[in-house]
Every structure is written in structure tokens, then in C-alpha cells.
Amino acid sequence: MFHQRISSLVAALAAVVLTFGISAAQAKPAAAGSSLSGAGNHAHGPMGVFAPLTVDFSVAGLDSIDGFGSPLNFVDTLNLGAHARVTGIGWNLNIETVGLSWLSEAAIGFTDLSQGAGVNLTAAFADTFSGAGNYNSGGVVDLVGLGLDFRVEADGKLRIELFETFDDNFESADAHYLRDSTLTFQYQLVPEASTYALMALGLAGIGCVVRRRRA
């Protein structure tokens, strides 16, 4: 089915577009022609004491089917740890469309389990046409700098869903993710209260040793 779209404007955009609910703003590009958008409770503030970790997630061989929330969509979870802070996203995606569907309509959402906070990635945002293409972020994009970082809940689960922003082929695949299609999530663990207490005791002990040596 043919549907109207403003192709000239969308194709001209080569920057990250950030959206928060009904408001929108532009920021520094993450990857030319890609889009990251988010909503919910974002984890602003300084980074914690633990170094960032990364985990890869393969979407090779999976289909992008219907709009967000469809029971036919692929959904999976990653266990990052209670209240882990998602601080970055990288991608290498090989996408091939089906029928009249456009590359720019294939999206990936990653959120907390209740979907109260998260980010949507549209790797082929500027490619408003059918076909196939490779989309690579060239490394991990800093979500903190873009104001899109967020925390998962106490269950530690990061929810991942493949979906279409416009559904051309209802209840069937609009796009395929081909071989070597991978997401990389960067995240940071949140120290428990007991960990903070032990750190405080350790620092206090160091302070005592320093004072004794000076004496």
C-alpha cells in the first residue's frame, strides 16, 4: 500500500534527533543518517564508581515485523544487574527490506522491563527507500552526553524489541536483519549500600595510616 511521506526533508537529516515525549531537540550527531530517541526517567548526574561494561547482542537472522508492542515482534531481555545505568549503544546492522517497506522504518527499542524509560534506535533514519544497507555507529555512542542514558529497574532487565515505525506488511516481516548484525550495549553497575559502606571504611583507614605516618 502506498503512503505519503516527506522524503526530501528526512533524507537531508544527517544528525541525531532526540525526542522526549512530545518535545524535540537536535544534538551532536552520533552516526550520520541515524536516529536515537528516548523518553522516561533518564539517569542524569555523575557516573558511578564502577567502570563501564559492554555486552554484545546479535540480531542476525531476525525479522522486523509490526509496530511497537505487537505480539508478533521479536522481544528479548539482557540481565545487566539491578538498577544498572545504560550509558552507550553501538551497532553494526545489515538490513534488507521486504516489499514497499523503507529502510528508515526498521527500529530497535531498548528499555527497562516496564518500558518506563529507554531509547529507540533507527539506524537507517535517513534512508527513506526500499533495499539493503549496512549501518555502523563506528563505536559506542555516548548516551550520557546526549541526555539519553537511563537505568533499568531492580530486576536488572534490559528489554529489546525489534519493530517498525510504519507497518507496510501487516503481521509479516517488513525487514530482515542479515548476518553479522550486532548491537553493543555499554552500561555501568550501581554499587549497593554495603559497597559504599566498605569503601567509606577503607578511605577512613587510609586516612588514619596517613596521619600516623605524618606523626
C-alpha positions in Angstrom: 0.0 0.0 0.0 1.4 3.4 -1.0 1.5 6.0 1.8 2.6 9.6 1.9 6.0 10.6 3.4 8.1 13.7 3.3 11.2 12.1 1.8 13.2 15.2 0.8 13.3 16.5 4.4 14.0 13.2 6.0 16.8 12.3 3.6 18.5 15.6 4.3 18.8 14.9 8.0 22.2 13.5 9.0 22.1 14.2 12.7 20.8 12.5 15.8 17.3 13.6 16.6 16.3 13.5 20.3 12.7 13.3 21.3 11.4 13.5 24.8 7.6 12.8 24.9 6.1 15.5 22.7 9.1 17.8 22.7 12.1 17.6 20.4 15.6 18.9 20.1 18.7 18.4 18.0 22.1 17.5 19.3 25.5 16.4 18.1 25.4 13.6 15.5 26.0 10.0 16.8 26.2 8.5 13.3 25.3 10.1 10.0 21.8 9.3 9.0 20.9 7.5 12.3 18.4 8.5 14.9 18.3 7.9 18.7 15.2 9.0 20.6 14.2 8.4 24.2 11.6 9.1 26.8 11.1 8.4 30.5 13.2 8.7 33.6 16.8 9.4 32.5 19.7 8.9 34.8 21.3 12.3 34.8 24.2 13.1 37.1 27.8 12.0 37.6 28.9 8.5 36.7 29.3 5.9 39.5 32.5 4.3 40.8 32.4 1.2 38.6 34.0 1.2 35.2 31.6 0.8 32.2 31.0 -2.7 30.9 29.8 -3.8 27.5 27.8 -6.7 26.2 27.0 -7.7 22.6 23.6 -8.8 21.4 23.1 -10.4 18.0 20.0 -9.7 15.9 21.3 -11.6 12.9 18.6 -13.7 11.3 15.7 -11.8 13.0 12.8 -10.0 11.4 11.3 -6.6 11.9 7.5 -7.2 11.7 4.9 -4.8 13.1 4.6 -1.6 15.1 5.9 -1.3 18.7 4.2 -3.6 21.1 2.9 -6.1 18.6 2.8 -9.7 20.0 4.5 -10.8 16.7 7.6 -8.7 17.3 10.9 -10.2 18.5 11.4 -9.3 22.2 14.3 -10.5 24.4 16.0 -9.3 27.6 19.5 -8.9 28.9 20.3 -9.1 32.6 22.6 -6.2 33.3 22.2 -6.1 37.1 19.9 -4.2 39.5 19.5 -0.5 38.6 22.3 -0.7 36.1 22.8 2.5 34.1 22.7 2.2 30.3 25.3 4.7 29.1 26.0 3.9 25.5 24.9 2.0 22.4 26.8 0.8 19.3 25.6 -1.0 16.3 26.6 -2.8 13.1 23.4 -3.7 11.3 22.8 -5.2 7.9 19.2 -4.5 7.0 17.2 -5.7 4.0 13.6 -4.6 3.5 10.6 -6.6 2.2 8.2 -5.2 -0.4 7.5 -1.5 -0.2 8.8 -1.1 3.3 11.6 1.5 3.7 15.0 1.0 5.5 14.2 4.1 7.6 11.2 2.3 9.2 13.2 -0.5 10.9 13.8 0.4 14.5 15.0 -1.2 17.7 13.8 -0.2 21.2 15.8 -0.9 24.4 14.1 -0.1 27.6 13.7 -1.1 31.2 11.3 -4.1 31.6 8.2 -1.9 32.4 9.1 0.3 29.4 9.1 3.4 31.6 12.4 4.6 30.3 14.5 3.8 27.3 15.8 4.7 23.8 14.7 3.9 20.2 17.4 3.4 17.6 16.6 3.9 13.9 19.9 3.1 12.2 18.7 3.9 8.7 16.8 7.0 9.6 17.8 9.0 6.5 17.3 6.2 4.0 13.7 6.6 3.0 13.6 3.9 0.4 13.5 0.1 0.0 16.6 -2.0 -0.4 19.5 -3.2 1.7 22.2 -1.4 3.6 24.9 -1.6 6.3 24.7 0.8 9.2 27.6 1.1 11.6 28.0 3.5 14.5 31.8 3.4 14.4 31.9 2.6 18.1 29.8 3.2 21.1 27.6 6.3 21.1 27.7 8.2 24.4 24.1 8.3 25.7 25.2 10.3 28.7 26.4 13.2 26.5 23.1 13.1 24.6 21.0 13.1 27.7 19.5 9.7 26.8 21.1 7.4 29.5 18.7 5.6 31.8 18.6 2.9 34.5 17.0 -0.5 34.4 14.8 -1.4 37.4 15.6 -3.6 40.4 15.1 -6.8 38.2 18.2 -5.7 36.2 16.5 -6.5 32.9 17.1 -4.5 29.6 14.2 -5.2 27.2 15.0 -5.3 23.5 12.3 -5.1 20.8 12.5 -5.0 17.0 9.7 -3.0 15.4 8.5 -0.9 12.5 7.8 2.8 12.7 5.4 2.3 9.8 3.9 -1.1 9.1 3.7 -1.9 5.3 3.3 -5.6 5.7 0.8 -6.2 8.5 1.6 -9.3 10.5 4.5 -10.3 8.3 8.1 -9.2 8.0 8.9 -5.7 6.8 12.7 -6.1 7.1 15.3 -8.7 7.8 18.5 -8.3 9.9 21.1 -10.2 8.0 24.4 -11.9 9.1 26.8 -10.0 11.4 24.0 -7.7 12.7 25.0 -6.8 16.3 24.2 -4.3 19.0 26.7 -3.3 21.7 25.3 -2.0 25.0 27.5 -0.1 27.4 26.3 0.0 31.0 27.5 0.7 34.5 26.7 -1.2 37.6 25.3 0.6 40.6 27.1 -0.1 43.9 25.0 -1.5 46.7 24.7 0.4 50.0 27.0 -2.2 51.7 29.7 -1.5 49.0 29.6 2.2 49.7 29.9 1.5 53.4 33.0 -0.7 52.8 34.5 2.0 50.6 34.0 4.6 53.3 35.6 2.4 55.9 38.6 1.8 53.5 39.0 5.5 52.9 38.8 6.2 56.7 41.5 3.5 57.2 43.8 5.1 54.7 43.3 8.5 56.3 44.4 7.0 59.7 47.5 5.5 58.2 48.5 8.8 56.6 48.0 10.7 59.8 50.2 8.2 61.7 53.0 8.4 59.2 52.9 12.2 59.4 53.1 12.0 63.2 
